[in-house]
Amino acid sequence: MNAALVIIGLATLGALALGLAAHRGVRMTLEQWTVAGRGFGGLLVFLLTAGEIYTTFTFLGGSGWAYGRGAPTFYILAYGSLAYFMSYWLLPPIWRYAKRERLLSQPHFFSHKYDSPWLGVLVAAVGVVALVPYLVLQFQGLGIIVSIASYGSISPTLAIWIGAATVTIYVMISGMHGVAWNAAVKDALILVVVVFLGIYLPVHYYGGIGAMFRAIDAAKPGFLVFKPSGQSILWFQSTVILTALGFFMWPHAFSAILTSKREQTFRRNAALLPLYQLILLFAFFCGFAAIMQVPGLTGTKADEALLRLSIQSFDPWFVGVIGAAGVMTALVPGSIILISAATLLANDVLRPLRPGLSDSAIGVTARALVPLIALLAVYFTLNNPPTLVALLLMGYAFVTQLFPALVCSLLPRNPITKYGAAAGIVVGVVVVAFVTETKIGFADMLPFLPARVGDVNVGFAALILNLVAALLVSWATRPAPIAAASSSS
Amino acid sequence: MRLARWLVALPFLGILIGTAFVNQVEPLVFGMPFVLAWIVGWVVVGAAAMAIVYALDPLNAVSEGEADGERQ
């Protein structure tokens, strides 16, 4: 037991206590557990919708990709901003409709809009499939933090088990209320830690940020720009479009939208959140600083870059503070993802299948599912997953397939029928799963296209096929002129 | 207002298309490789554009209670 682990342990206990305190006096109905009774004001909604910015994904994954890949990591800065710009027009109509119909979740939204419970079940299934890699990402991050901060005395496997158990207990006790308050603590802590590290490390080791980039450019020419092939400009463009469109398609992002008291909050946040996002730069700087100082971390080891460099640079107690910030960035989003996945399965898959169940039975089921989903994620985490960023991109490729059907449902006259929506989603998801599983690139499937097409993000290509399928099937299934069934926004 | 909305198209064009033409390290801007600084620049410009849109949008001018539209 060293000073670093003691501090990390205390921070975790503090988060549990805060989670308990936050829901005192609140009766935990399902609506309270998942969307906190729709009663959150501007600051908390800001923090929850900003949740994705400061997860382990950015803290370790963003710096890890800067370390291992270089320029491609810049996409992380671009997509969130573009998503927030779009949110000004995208989120208020979603929120209004959800509030009017008293909806609790994203599948709910689809099944109401398209008047099809089965579409809701499909959307819930896609959501759970996309959430699993995202949860694996958080557990993997927790494992890295705890095992490195223990200076090797806790094995990564044990660390993952500890992390998963903590998240599970925390979620079962506190629900969304506790998460929101911890989100505030987490953002404050990570802000201070990342900005400090992002400035201190380049200055300490290289004499400045500019000097650091010059040194990297001299040692690894071409590392700081997009490559001519592979992760090229075309990859950047298609990935940014895919992830920007998918940003608010995550089931938990959807829940975060529903926690708001007012729709104005979203419009104001659309200007503020992109700036908040710039803090990411400092995480990149940490990863770049590690390149010449802790060389030789390859593959998934690149995700350890920030922490390895921290250990080399600071006393154990400060490594503990960094580790505590890291644990919070995994604990809070991990909890949100777990709540989301459990609610999806109980409320949006089980309820339509067994309509007789009472609200309280659904609520109990949702909470009972939490440890099962956590176990599943632990299983995948222990079975050689890819890097943190690759995990998130996989989730995005799945979840963005919901975008065409969602946006079309917001139009005054929806061009897509429920069959079209389902067909599009199925085609998109199957293409992504097929390509991910077989690792066949588009260049192999379509050899007559120019080689550069192979750089296009898989999820983006699937999105195009998705849209084509949706429009074709809608055209074939559209009933005679009175087809205004779902345009009631 | 209508004009202001078009401002928001700028960061999309700048990031999605413009980046292809500035894929270079030099000159460093605030110490950052040029292509990174380019993306950062458009994020800042975009945020400013959103602030202008927010200020001009009549939806945000009404008092908070009314803006909810459907409050019971």
Interface residues (C-beta under 8 A of the other chain):
Chain A: A71 F74 L77 A78 S81 L82 Y84 F85 Y88 R96 K99 R100 G208 I209 G210 A211 M212 F213 R214 D217 L224 V225 F226 I233 F236 Q237 V240 I241 R262 E263 Q264 R267 R268 A270 A271 L272 P274 L275 Q277 L278 L281 F284
Chain B: V8 P11 F12 I15 L16 I17 T19 A20 N23 Q24 V25 L28 F30 G31 M32 P33 V35 L36 I39 V40 W42 V43 V44 G46 A47 A48 A49 M50 A51 V53 Y54 D57 L59 N60 E64 A67 D68 G69 E70
